[in-house]
Amino acid sequence: MRQLLPDDTLWRNLRLATLDPDVHTPYGMLEGHALILRNGHIQAIVPEDALPTSHGNTHDLQGRLVTPGLIDCHTHLVFGGNRASEWEQRLNGVSYQQISAQGGGINATVMATRAATEDALFSLAQQRIDNLIREGVTLLEIKSGYGLNVATEEKILRVAARLADKYPIEISPTLLAAHAVPVEYRDDPESYITQVCEVIIPQLWEKGLFEAVDLFCESVGFNLEQSERVFSAAQAANIPVKGHVEQLSLLGGAQLVSRYRGLSADHIEYLDEAGVAAMSRSGTVGVLLPGAFYFLREKQTPPIDLLRRYQVPMAVATDFNPGTSPFISLHLAMNMACVQFGLTPEEAWAGVTRHAAQALGRQATHGQLKPGYVADIIVWDAEHPAEILYEPGRNPLYQRIYRGQRT
């Protein structure tokens, strides 16, 4: 019989989907086991018959499904304004590239975000983060990228830090200053990249406002040489990198990310076998963003079979943003990843747990139910994990446990 400490929390009479690949069952399912939590972490997973019949801090979950907390590893949560009019233009035949060339796209959101106060941005972001928390998200990446100058990039990252202080959710902040060329540098993008490398990255890194550097390597973003300048500056300061790559065309961005041992290559609809092989060698996660694929009505899907063949981990995220993926639902993104990209439900679940954790550099602490891992746990009124993504309009969340505490 296992001895429990007085402060231990015992969760029993449950069905565990551990998402632990060392548990050789679908979803890492364990029947007839219980969870012991201590000091915000999972202390042990033990058979029910090895537990005392009573303990002062016991929760009977009456056979409910238990999973790791969900992780949304790619969002642009903090911004001002909206771009509904651009969506209408696209539905009337105007391309994303045309809209961007006319001063719309990312720069339209940049103007609105620069004009907004920090408090206004915080208020808007609160409404969005509430939705994700209600869905069971316990770890969330938030990118900057709608400032494109040091003051507004800092403002966005300060909002992310305020959200982390207020809400029971862990925030992974990312600097995306190399998101687009701002209007004031329209005729001199090289000088803007110099600003990113020599001013924005070092100043905001010194203030501790972000933990990784991202960029948009694309025909409407930055070319390979410009992207490499940003990665080189980040590497010189020992900052992890990631990239929006191969979304609209094949530029070789995934190979560039892999050369810098990037955490993730995101979007990757036009990824080729050379890029997949490079990601496999570097351990770079492929982050699938079906919301943008759907909203832009794209036709080229990511090379899922190649990613499987090369055993590249595939994460799934919302890519929540005002221009190309205005969907604040990770359940919907999981569903889309299955329906549009052909993932299995089990792959989609791995994509919002252990692979999403890896995309944020947290694979040793998050994304699995495993001794020693952070006790971010979701209890569902469901029998099987597939139910959560099968019907994305219905939320069967029963209880949310963040760092061992019910929220």
VMD Tcl script that draws the C-alpha trace (Angstrom):
set ca {
  {0.00 0.00 0.00}
  {1.45 3.37 -1.06}
  {1.91 5.94 1.71}
  {0.60 9.44 1.01}
  {1.75 12.67 2.62}
  {-0.89 14.88 4.27}
  {-0.51 17.56 1.57}
  {-0.80 15.12 -1.32}
  {-3.87 15.38 -3.53}
  {-5.33 12.11 -4.75}
  {-7.43 11.96 -7.90}
  {-9.04 8.58 -8.46}
  {-11.82 6.74 -10.28}
  {-10.79 8.20 -13.63}
  {-9.68 7.19 -17.12}
  {-6.22 8.52 -17.91}
  {-5.16 9.57 -21.41}
  {-1.55 10.26 -20.49}
  {-0.29 11.10 -24.01}
  {2.93 9.48 -22.80}
  {4.54 7.63 -25.73}
  {6.12 5.19 -23.30}
  {2.64 3.91 -22.46}
  {2.03 1.66 -25.44}
  {-1.72 2.10 -25.81}
  {-3.68 4.58 -27.96}
  {-3.46 8.05 -26.34}
  {-1.31 6.47 -23.62}
  {-4.54 5.29 -21.97}
  {-4.32 3.81 -18.48}
  {-7.31 2.19 -16.86}
  {-7.57 1.49 -13.14}
  {-4.93 4.05 -12.15}
  {-5.00 7.19 -10.02}
  {-3.03 10.44 -9.90}
  {-1.09 11.71 -6.90}
  {-0.27 15.43 -7.06}
  {2.24 17.22 -4.86}
  {3.52 20.80 -4.94}
  {2.01 21.52 -8.35}
  {3.49 18.45 -10.01}
  {2.49 14.88 -10.72}
  {4.08 12.84 -7.97}
  {2.97 9.42 -9.17}
  {0.51 7.46 -11.30}
  {-0.37 4.30 -9.42}
  {-2.85 1.40 -9.68}
  {-6.02 1.94 -7.68}
  {-5.42 -1.23 -5.67}
  {-2.10 0.18 -4.42}
  {-3.82 3.14 -2.72}
  {-5.23 3.50 0.77}
  {-9.00 3.25 0.99}
  {-9.22 6.80 2.32}
  {-7.14 9.97 2.27}
  {-7.99 13.43 3.52}
  {-7.58 15.15 0.15}
  {-9.23 12.78 -2.32}
  {-11.27 13.62 -5.42}
  {-13.52 10.98 -6.98}
  {-13.98 11.75 -10.66}
  {-16.65 9.12 -11.21}
  {-15.03 7.54 -14.24}
  {-14.41 10.75 -16.20}
  {-11.69 11.17 -18.84}
  {-8.52 12.95 -17.74}
  {-5.91 14.42 -20.14}
  {-2.97 16.81 -19.97}
  {-3.82 20.48 -20.24}
  {-4.04 21.69 -23.82}
  {-1.22 23.79 -25.30}
  {-1.73 26.39 -28.03}
  {1.81 26.87 -29.31}
  {1.19 29.53 -31.99}
  {-1.02 32.59 -31.45}
  {-1.02 36.32 -32.20}
  {-3.37 37.08 -29.31}
  {-2.54 40.75 -28.66}
  {-3.57 43.25 -31.32}
  {-5.87 46.18 -32.00}
  {-8.64 46.52 -34.57}
  {-9.94 43.83 -36.92}
  {-9.75 43.04 -40.63}
  {-13.26 41.93 -41.48}
  {-13.26 44.23 -44.52}
  {-10.19 42.46 -45.92}
  {-11.94 39.12 -45.50}
  {-14.82 40.53 -47.54}
  {-12.36 41.69 -50.21}
  {-10.84 38.22 -50.46}
  {-14.30 36.71 -50.89}
  {-14.77 39.15 -53.75}
  {-11.62 37.89 -55.48}
  {-8.78 40.05 -54.14}
  {-5.72 38.00 -53.13}
  {-3.90 38.20 -49.79}
  {-0.79 39.39 -51.66}
  {-2.76 42.19 -53.38}
  {-4.26 43.35 -50.10}
  {-0.82 43.42 -48.51}
  {0.63 45.41 -51.43}
  {-2.16 47.98 -51.01}
  {-1.20 48.65 -47.38}
  {-3.55 46.14 -45.83}
  {-2.68 42.88 -44.24}
  {-0.31 42.93 -41.30}
  {0.40 46.66 -41.57}
  {-3.29 47.50 -41.15}
  {-3.22 45.74 -37.78}
  {0.09 47.42 -36.98}
  {-1.52 50.84 -37.35}
  {-4.41 49.89 -35.06}
  {-2.10 48.32 -32.49}
  {0.27 51.27 -32.40}
  {-2.70 53.57 -31.81}
  {-4.17 51.48 -28.99}
  {-3.18 51.97 -25.36}
  {-1.70 49.12 -23.38}
  {-4.85 48.93 -21.27}
  {-7.04 48.73 -24.37}
  {-4.92 45.90 -25.78}
  {-5.07 44.13 -22.43}
  {-8.86 44.39 -22.32}
  {-9.21 42.92 -25.81}
  {-6.76 40.13 -25.04}
  {-8.65 39.21 -21.87}
  {-11.76 38.38 -23.88}
  {-9.72 36.12 -26.15}
  {-7.74 34.32 -23.48}
  {-10.94 33.55 -21.55}
  {-12.13 31.44 -24.48}
  {-8.96 29.38 -24.54}
  {-8.99 28.85 -20.78}
  {-12.57 27.61 -20.95}
  {-11.49 25.05 -23.56}
  {-8.82 23.60 -21.28}
  {-5.71 25.46 -22.48}
  {-3.11 25.69 -19.72}
  {-0.06 26.83 -21.75}
  {-0.24 29.50 -24.44}
  {2.27 31.09 -26.77}
  {1.72 34.78 -27.55}
  {3.69 36.50 -30.30}
  {4.34 40.17 -30.77}
  {4.64 41.33 -34.37}
  {1.96 43.99 -34.68}
  {4.21 46.79 -33.47}
  {7.20 46.70 -35.82}
  {8.96 49.28 -33.69}
  {10.59 48.89 -30.32}
  {7.93 50.80 -28.35}
  {4.92 48.90 -29.65}
  {6.62 45.51 -29.66}
  {7.41 46.15 -25.99}
  {3.80 47.23 -25.37}
  {2.49 43.95 -26.80}
  {4.90 41.85 -24.75}
  {4.01 43.77 -21.59}
  {0.37 42.86 -22.21}
  {1.38 39.20 -22.50}
  {3.20 39.46 -19.17}
  {0.13 41.05 -17.54}
  {-2.04 38.20 -18.80}
  {0.38 35.69 -17.28}
  {0.18 37.51 -13.93}
  {-3.62 37.64 -13.88}
  {-4.76 34.31 -15.28}
  {-4.14 30.67 -14.30}
  {-2.32 29.97 -17.53}
  {1.35 29.84 -18.47}
  {2.40 32.24 -21.22}
  {5.32 31.66 -23.60}
  {6.10 35.09 -25.11}
  {7.74 35.27 -28.55}
  {9.27 38.28 -30.32}
  {8.02 38.49 -33.91}
  {9.43 41.88 -34.85}
  {10.38 40.48 -38.27}
  {6.73 39.95 -39.18}
  {6.48 42.46 -42.03}
  {8.24 45.57 -43.32}
  {6.62 48.58 -41.62}
  {5.38 51.39 -43.81}
  {8.17 53.75 -42.72}
  {10.74 51.25 -44.07}
  {8.78 50.23 -47.17}
  {11.60 51.24 -49.52}
  {14.41 50.08 -47.26}
  {13.66 46.67 -45.69}
  {17.34 46.03 -45.02}
  {17.45 48.97 -42.64}
  {14.43 47.60 -40.82}
  {16.17 44.23 -40.40}
  {19.13 46.14 -38.97}
  {16.73 47.79 -36.51}
  {15.35 44.38 -35.52}
  {18.80 42.87 -35.04}
  {20.59 45.78 -33.39}
  {17.83 47.50 -31.40}
  {14.60 45.56 -30.92}
  {16.04 42.13 -30.13}
  {18.76 43.25 -27.68}
  {16.68 45.89 -25.90}
  {13.63 43.68 -25.29}
  {15.72 40.60 -24.49}
  {17.56 42.59 -21.82}
  {14.17 43.43 -20.28}
  {13.23 39.74 -20.16}
  {10.08 40.20 -22.20}
  {10.33 37.19 -24.52}
  {11.88 33.73 -24.72}
  {12.18 33.06 -28.47}
  {12.54 34.95 -31.77}
  {10.18 34.29 -34.69}
  {10.01 35.70 -38.22}
  {7.95 35.51 -41.42}
  {10.08 34.14 -44.24}
  {7.84 34.49 -47.28}
  {7.31 36.42 -50.52}
  {5.18 38.95 -48.59}
  {7.56 38.89 -45.61}
  {11.35 38.53 -45.58}
  {13.70 36.63 -47.85}
  {16.20 33.98 -46.78}
  {19.11 36.38 -46.42}
  {17.13 38.81 -44.27}
  {15.77 35.96 -42.18}
  {19.24 34.59 -41.62}
  {20.39 37.98 -40.31}
  {17.64 37.82 -37.67}
  {18.47 34.23 -36.71}
  {22.16 35.06 -36.50}
  {21.45 37.97 -34.15}
  {19.28 35.73 -31.97}
  {21.85 32.96 -31.94}
  {24.56 35.40 -30.85}
  {22.47 36.12 -27.74}
  {21.61 32.41 -27.20}
  {17.93 33.03 -27.96}
  {15.92 30.09 -29.40}
  {14.35 30.67 -32.81}
  {11.35 29.53 -34.82}
  {9.81 30.59 -38.13}
  {6.69 31.12 -40.20}
  {7.89 29.32 -43.35}
  {6.68 27.71 -46.60}
  {3.12 29.02 -46.12}
  {2.50 30.55 -49.54}
  {5.56 29.36 -51.46}
  {8.70 27.25 -51.13}
  {11.66 29.47 -50.21}
  {13.72 27.03 -48.16}
  {12.75 28.62 -44.86}
  {12.31 25.29 -43.07}
  {15.88 24.33 -43.94}
  {17.05 27.70 -42.60}
  {15.13 27.21 -39.34}
  {16.61 23.72 -39.05}
  {20.15 24.98 -39.65}
  {19.71 27.13 -36.55}
  {18.15 24.18 -34.70}
  {14.89 26.09 -34.43}
  {12.14 25.01 -32.07}
  {9.54 24.91 -34.83}
  {8.75 25.55 -38.46}
  {5.17 26.78 -38.71}
  {2.56 26.65 -41.50}
  {4.74 24.52 -43.89}
  {2.09 23.94 -46.56}
  {4.74 24.16 -49.32}
  {7.38 22.20 -47.42}
  {9.38 19.77 -49.58}
  {11.23 16.57 -48.72}
  {14.56 18.36 -48.28}
  {12.94 20.61 -45.69}
  {11.30 17.67 -43.93}
  {14.62 15.82 -43.79}
  {16.35 18.90 -42.37}
  {13.67 19.25 -39.67}
  {14.05 15.58 -38.79}
  {17.81 15.97 -38.31}
  {17.48 19.11 -36.18}
  {14.54 17.97 -34.02}
  {12.44 20.90 -35.26}
  {8.68 20.54 -34.71}
  {6.30 21.11 -37.60}
  {3.44 23.32 -36.40}
  {0.27 22.85 -38.44}
  {-2.09 25.81 -38.65}
  {-5.28 24.65 -40.36}
  {-7.23 27.77 -39.42}
  {-5.20 29.95 -41.80}
  {-5.37 27.27 -44.49}
  {-9.16 27.25 -44.18}
  {-9.65 31.01 -43.94}
  {-7.42 31.76 -46.94}
  {-9.06 28.94 -48.91}
  {-5.68 27.45 -49.73}
  {-5.30 24.23 -51.71}
  {-1.76 23.08 -50.92}
  {-1.76 20.96 -47.75}
  {1.29 20.23 -45.60}
  {3.16 17.03 -46.56}
  {1.72 14.95 -43.71}
  {2.91 11.59 -45.07}
  {6.47 12.89 -45.42}
  {6.40 14.28 -41.89}
  {5.25 10.90 -40.63}
  {7.87 9.03 -42.64}
  {10.67 11.20 -41.26}
  {9.13 11.10 -37.77}
  {8.93 14.87 -37.48}
  {6.71 15.79 -34.50}
  {3.56 17.59 -35.63}
  {1.99 20.20 -33.37}
  {-1.42 21.80 -33.96}
  {-2.27 25.39 -33.02}
  {-4.93 28.04 -33.62}
  {-2.69 30.70 -35.20}
  {-5.31 33.07 -33.78}
  {-4.83 36.41 -35.56}
  {-7.01 39.11 -37.12}
  {-6.15 38.57 -40.76}
  {-5.89 34.89 -41.61}
  {-7.12 32.80 -38.66}
  {-9.69 34.58 -36.46}
  {-10.56 31.37 -34.62}
  {-10.06 31.40 -30.87}
  {-10.73 27.68 -30.45}
  {-8.10 24.97 -30.16}
  {-10.84 22.30 -30.33}
  {-11.76 23.65 -33.77}
  {-8.11 23.66 -34.87}
  {-7.82 19.99 -33.85}
  {-10.92 19.16 -35.85}
  {-9.63 21.07 -38.87}
  {-6.26 19.32 -38.67}
  {-8.03 15.99 -38.98}
  {-10.60 16.97 -41.62}
  {-8.39 19.17 -43.83}
  {-4.89 17.74 -43.31}
  {-5.69 14.09 -42.60}
  {-4.32 13.77 -39.08}
  {-5.77 11.03 -36.92}
  {-7.48 12.18 -33.71}
  {-4.59 10.68 -31.73}
  {-2.09 12.70 -33.80}
  {-4.15 15.84 -33.21}
  {-4.10 15.18 -29.47}
  {-0.33 14.70 -29.51}
  {-0.22 17.96 -31.48}
  {-1.83 19.99 -28.68}
  {0.01 18.27 -25.84}
  {3.48 16.72 -26.04}
  {4.42 18.01 -29.51}
  {3.12 21.50 -28.73}
  {5.20 21.42 -25.55}
  {8.26 20.51 -27.62}
  {7.55 23.42 -29.98}
  {7.86 25.69 -26.93}
  {10.93 23.96 -25.49}
  {8.93 22.53 -22.58}
  {8.83 18.84 -23.52}
  {10.49 17.78 -20.25}
  {7.81 19.39 -18.08}
  {4.56 19.80 -20.02}
  {2.24 17.99 -22.37}
  {2.05 14.56 -20.70}
  {0.63 13.00 -17.57}
  {3.85 11.60 -16.17}
  {5.63 11.69 -12.79}
  {7.65 14.87 -12.43}
  {5.60 16.82 -14.97}
  {3.66 19.98 -14.15}
  {0.16 19.12 -12.87}
  {-1.78 20.86 -15.65}
  {-4.73 18.51 -16.04}
  {-8.16 18.62 -17.66}
  {-11.15 16.52 -16.59}
  {-13.76 15.93 -19.31}
  {-17.35 14.76 -19.31}
  {-16.37 12.32 -22.04}
  {-15.42 8.69 -22.47}
  {-12.89 9.02 -25.28}
  {-10.43 11.76 -26.35}
  {-11.85 11.85 -29.90}
  {-15.08 13.34 -28.53}
  {-13.38 16.64 -27.70}
  {-12.49 17.36 -31.35}
  {-15.36 15.48 -32.99}
  {-17.91 18.13 -32.00}
  {-15.99 21.42 -31.60}
  {-19.08 23.48 -30.89}
  {-19.70 21.57 -27.66}
  {-17.25 21.89 -24.78}
  {-17.32 18.87 -22.43}
  {-14.78 20.35 -19.99}
  {-15.72 19.37 -16.45}
  {-12.78 20.62 -14.40}
  {-9.53 22.45 -15.05}
  {-6.52 21.85 -12.82}
  {-3.61 24.26 -13.21}
  {-0.38 23.49 -11.36}
  {-2.28 21.13 -9.11}
  {-5.05 23.57 -8.19}
  {-8.62 23.62 -9.44}
  {-9.42 26.81 -11.36}
}
mol new
graphics top color blue
foreach p $ca { graphics top sphere $p radius 0.5 }
foreach p [lrange $ca 0 end-1] q [lrange $ca 1 end] { graphics top cylinder $p $q radius 0.2 }
display resetview
